[in-house]
Amino acid sequence: MKKYKHLVFDLGGVLIELGKMPVAEALFQSRNSLTLKEWFSLPVAHEFERGNLNAEQFAKSFIDDFNLKISKTEFIDLFKKWPKRVFPGAKEMLKYLGQDYTLSVLSNCNEIHCPLLKYEFKILNYFKNSFLSHLIGKTKPDVAIFYHVLRELKTAPSDILFLDDNQENIDSANSIGMTAIQVNGIDEVKKQLTALSIL
């Protein structure tokens, strides 16, 4: 018998290749740059990815906070380019896994990147469920978003394997009984799934 019924994937850094930074480092005038760890903890980023700010409000707040010399439109255009592509082989892997498992996305997302994922990358087509933070009103690593997934899937935490590139998200998922594994990129995803005899 299968150990897991549900495979839940993060997108950025797991199935989607991201650029080095959400916005170009050269834009930061008053400091060296913004690290990815800092980005993931920024209150304005979480407010945007919970759907509490629209794209223009997010752009204005970010520009003001970091004193960037750029217009809101230019900022949004640059931010839109952070997700680069679906990792090669990811769609084929998901198609194979979908024969035996219920596949879901659990991703901190926003109104700028969602259309890209849906219509250009077409990655959401491979999942039965898409739990996107800006539509749910909750973001990782808050445990509330993981409880939301459990309620929607109507399943036990032990039935879920969750793959994410951020250790804080892994810790939150593990804390409520899910099996969560940190992975960076498609090669690590395949390696872990093979080790678990899922691939």
N, C-alpha and C positions, 0 to 999 in steps of 0.2 A: 504493500500500500504506500501511496505517496505521503511524505511527511507533511507537506504543505499543500493547501488548496489554492492559495492566492499568492501571486508574485506581484509585489508593489515596487515600482521604480520611480526614483527621482529622474529628472531629465538633464538639467545642466550639469556637465562634468561627468555624467554617467552614460547617457545615450546621445546627448547633444554636445558637440565641441564648442566651448566658449572661448572668446578672446581672452587675453591676459587680464584685462580690467573692464569693468562696465563702461567706463568712458576713458578717453585717451589721457595718459599720464601727463602729456605736455600741457594740458589745460590747467593744471594745478599751479597757480602762481605763488601762493603763500606757504606751500609746504612741498615736500618731496613728491608725494603721491598718496593714494588711498589704497591700503592693502585689501585683499579679498576678505580677510577676517574682519576688518573694519566695516567693509560694505555690508556684510551679513548681519552686523550688529547695529547698523544705523537706524535710528527711530524713523526717519523719513522714508527709508527703503521699506521697512515693515508696514508703515501706514499706506504706502502706495500698493504694496503687494497684498494688503488686506482689502484693497478696494476703497479705502477711505479718502484717497486723493485721486483726482484724475491726472492724465498725463501732463497737462499744462501746469497744474498746481505742484506736481512732483518736480517738474523741471525748474520752476521758479524757486522752490524751496531749496533744491540742491544747488542751483547756481548761487543763490544768496548765501547759503551756509558756507560754501567753499570759495566765494568771491571769484567765480569763473568769468572770464571775459568772452562770453558766448551768448547768443540769443536762445530763447526757449526752443524755437524750431530747430536750430542747429544742434542743440543738446539732444533733443528727441531723436533726430536723424542718426546721431552718433550712437546713442544708447540702443537704438533698434538693431545695430550691427553687432552687438555683443554675442548673441548666438550665431555661430558661423555655419554649421551644417550638422546633419545627423551623421554620427560616426559610421563609416563603411561597415556593412555587415549587421548593423543593429536591426534593421527592418526584417531581414531574413531570419535573424535569431528570434525576434518577437513572433513572427508568423509561425515558426516551429513550436515555440513554447505555448502559444495560444491553443494548440491542439489538445493539450493536457492540463493546462492551468488557467485560472481566471486572472487576467492581467489588468493591472490598474496603474495609473500615474498618480503620484502625490508630489506636487511641485509648488514651490513658491513662485508665483507667476504674476503677470500684470497685463493691463490692457494694451501695452505696446508690443509685448512679445507673443501674446496669445494668438493673434491672427497669423503671425509668422509660423508658429508651431502647427497650427491647424491647416492653413491653406497653402503655404509654401513648402514647409518640410513634410507636411502630411503625416507626422508621427503619431498623432492622436488616433488615427484610424486603426491602429494596431491594438488598442486597449478597449476593454469593455467599459471601464470606469475611468473618468478623469476628475481627480480631486485637485482643483487649481485654487490656490490661496485667495486670489482676488474675487473669486466667485463664492467662496465659502466664508470669507471674512476672518480667516485665521491663518497664521503662518507657522511653519516649523521654525524653531524647535519646540514651540509650545505643545504640551501634551494634549491640549484640547483638540488639535487637528487630527491627532492619531485616534482619539476616541471618536471623532466624527467618522473617520474611515471605518472603524469597527461597527458603528451603528449602521452605516450605509451598506456595508457588506454582510451585516447580520451574521457575523462569524466570531470565533474566539481568537484572541491574540496569537495563540500557538499555531493557528492555521496559516499565519502570514509570514512570508519572508520579504523583508524590506531592504532595498539596496539604495544607498545614498553616498555622496562624496564628502559630506560634512559630519564630523565626529559628534557635534552637539545633537544633530538630528538622530544619529544612530543611538546615542545615549538615551534620548527621550523615548524612542520606540522600544528599546530594550527594557526601559523602566516600567512599561505597562505589559510586558510579557511577549511582545513580538520578538522574532529573531531578526536582528538587523545587522547588516555587514557593510563596512565602509569599502567603497570601490572608487577608483578614479579611471574613467575611460572604459571603452568596450572590451579591451583585452582583459582587464581585471574582472569585469562582469562575467565574461565567459570562463575565466579561470575559477572563480568562486562557484559558479553554477555547475561546472564540471566536477569540482571537488565534492559537491553535494549530490552528485549523480542526477542532476536535473537536466543537464545537457549531455 
